Amino acid sequence: MLTNQTAVVTGGSRGLGRAIARKLAEDGANIAILYAGNEAAAEETCALLAETNVMAKAYRCDVSDYEATKAAIDQILADFGQIDILVNNAGITRDSTIRSMKEADFDAVIDTNLKGAFHMIKHCYGHFLRRRCGRIINITSVSGLMGNAGQANYSSAKAGMVGLTKAVAKELGGRGITCNAIAPGFIETDMTDALSDKVKEAAVESIPLRHMGKPEDVANLALFLAGEGASYITGEVIRVDGGLGM
């Protein structure tokens, strides 16, 4: 059980982030979610989390902003007293072939998906060191392991998350702090809902289990990695993809 622990989930107002936050809350963790702009969704998520009788608060924060993430972590520590679990889930897409991709779209995806995780780890680093404990869970993607046409920016950022995960695991392992990554495949979220039926059908055909995953499939693994049962697992990248990346 995660009772009396505090989890920070970036991009926690909807989709995978909301599912992960709910799963951790159901196991007893207090939850701080960071969201980029949809205040209504953030408030709705906090209301859902409060039904599990945990403390839940939302913080508006652009994770690509170094100073904003520092201020958010400082405020979370003031409000909750401690951070035990950090889930770096915030991410955006700006899909296009390299030929037509704008530099600003490449930078935006790298800044949010990769630098955002760095910022959050950086600002939690000292706190975790002082307490000699902590769980860091980075949400990468099979796109970062396999590459994906039309997603040079996204695949690059998610591949970078793999390297970041392993570097952090080696830096902090001696202090009892673990860092692992989850690589989802096609999961039923707003991101995949935007795909055409033809693309969805082709995607399902490429998955050995022949169906898309649900956010709860990712959340279940996040709960395991956050708990005591995963205390001897670090630096790992675990796919939740129905066999897509085999």
N, C-alpha and C positions, 0 to 999 in steps of 0.2 A: 504493500500500500504506500501511496505517496502523501499520506496525511501529514500536514504541517510543512510540506515542501511548497516552494513557489516555482512555477514554470513561466517563462517568457516565450511567447510564440509570435514571431513576426508574420505579417500577412494573415493574422488570425481571425479576421472578421468573416471570412467565407471560405468555401472550397475546402481544400486539404487542411488549411490552417484551422478553420473552425472545427473540423472533424477531430484533428489532433488535440485541440484545446478541450473539446468535450470529453474525449477519451481520458485525458489526464485528470480532468476535473472529477469524472466519475470514479476515479481511483483515489480521490481525496486531495489532489493538488490545488492550491490557490493559483489563479491564472491572471497574468498580465498580457494582454494582446496589443500588438502594435498594428496600426492600419494606416493606409496612405491617404484616404480621402472620403470613403463611404461611411459617414458617421452613423447613419441609420442602421447599416449592417453591423457595425461594431456594437451599437447599443443592443441590437437584437441578440447578438452572440452573447454578450454579457448577461442578458436576462436569462438565456438558456443555461448558461453556466451556473448562475445563481440558484437555479432549481436543484442543483446537486449540493447545496448548502456549503459552498466554498466562497472565498473572497474572489471577486473578478472585477478588473478595471481595464478600460481601454485607453490607449495613448496614441494620439495622432502623431505620426513621425514618418518622415521620408528617410528610409534606411540608407539611401545613397549619400546623405548629408552627415558628415563626421560629427559636427558639433551637435546636431539635433539628436543623434543616437546617444551621444554622451549625456545630454540633458535628460533624455528619456530613461536611461539606466539609472541615473542619479535619483530621479523622481520615483522610479519603481522601488529602489532600495529604501528610500524615505517612507514610502507607503506600505511596503510589505516586510521590510527589515532584512530580507535575504533573497538570493536567487540560487536555486538548486539545479534548475534545468533550463537550457537555452535551446530553442528550436528555431533554426534559421530557415524559414519557409517562404519569405517574401520574394516574389518574382514577377517579371513582366515579359511579354514577347513583343517583338517588332519584326515579324517574319518577312523575308525577301531574299531573292538570290543576291549573291555578292555583287553581280553586275549592276543591280539597281539599288542596293542597300545604301542608305545615307549614313555618313559618318556619325551623325547625331543619334541614329537608331542603334548603331553598334555600341556607341558609348553608353547610351541609356541602359541597355540590357546588362552590360558589364558592370556599370556602376550600381545598379539595383541588385542584381542576382549574385554577383561575386563580391564586389566591394562592400555591399550592404552586410554580408555575412562577416567579412573581416572587421567592419566597424563594431558590430555587436560583440564578437568574440574579444576584440581589443578592449572594449569598455567593461566587460565582465571578467577579464583575465585576472586582474589583481584581487578581485573579490573571491574568485575561485581559489586562487593561490593561498590567500589568507586562511580560508576555511579548509583547505586541503581536500576538497571534494567538489564534484560537479559533473553534470552530464551535458554534453553538447551534441546536438543532433542536426545535421545539415541535410536539407532536402535538395538533392541533385536530380538527375534524370537519366533515363537510358539514352537520351540524346547526347549527353555528355560522355557516354561510354561508346556509343556506336556512330555518332555523327548523324546529322539529318539534313538533307538538301533543303535549302531555303531558310535554314536556321544557323548560319555561321556564328552569329552573335550569341544566340541562346546555347548552342552546343559548346562554344568556347567558354562561356560563363560556367556552365554546369560541369565541364571537364575541369575547369579551375577549382571548382568546389571539391572535387576529388583530391586534388593535390593539397588544397588547404586543409582538408580533413586529416590527411595523413601527417602533414607537418605539425598541426596542432596536437594530434595524438602523441607524436614523439616528444614534443615540447612539454606537455603537461602530464604525461603518463606517470612520471615519477612522483607526482603529487596526488595521485589517486583520482585524477580527472580523466574521464573518457571522452573521446570525440569520434563519432561514427556518422556515416551518411546513408540515406535511403534514396534509392534510384527508382522512382515510379515509372511505369510505362504508360499506356493509355488508361487514364482514370476518368470516370464520369464526373467532370467538373465544368465550370463555365468555359474554361479554355477549350475543352473537347466538344462542348455543345455548339461552339461556333463553327465547327467543321461541317462540311457538306455531308449529306447522306452517303454519297459515293466514296468520299475519303474515309468515313467511318466504317463502311463495309469492307474496304480494302484493308483498313487497320485490323479489324477483327479477324480477317482471313490470315493475317500474318502472325496472329497470337496462337500458340499451341493450345491454350485453354479455350479459345474461340469466343471469348467475351471480354469486354472491358472490365477493369477493376472498379471498385467503389472507394471513396475516400476513407471509409472505415478500414479497408485492407491496409492502407498506409498507416492509419492511426494506431492499429493494433501493434504494428512493429515499433512505432515510436514509443508506445507505452512500455513495451518490453525493454527497449534500449534505455529508457529513463529509469528503470527499476533495478532492484538489487540483483535480479537474475542475470543481468548483463554486465556485472561489475568486472568481469575478466575479458570483455570484448572491447577493443578499441582499434581505431584506424581502419575499420571495415566499411565497405560499400556494399549494401545489400539491396538487390533488385526486388521490386514488387511489380512484376510486369507480365505475369501469366506465362512466362517462358519466352517472351519476345526476344530477349537479348542473348539467348543461348548460342 
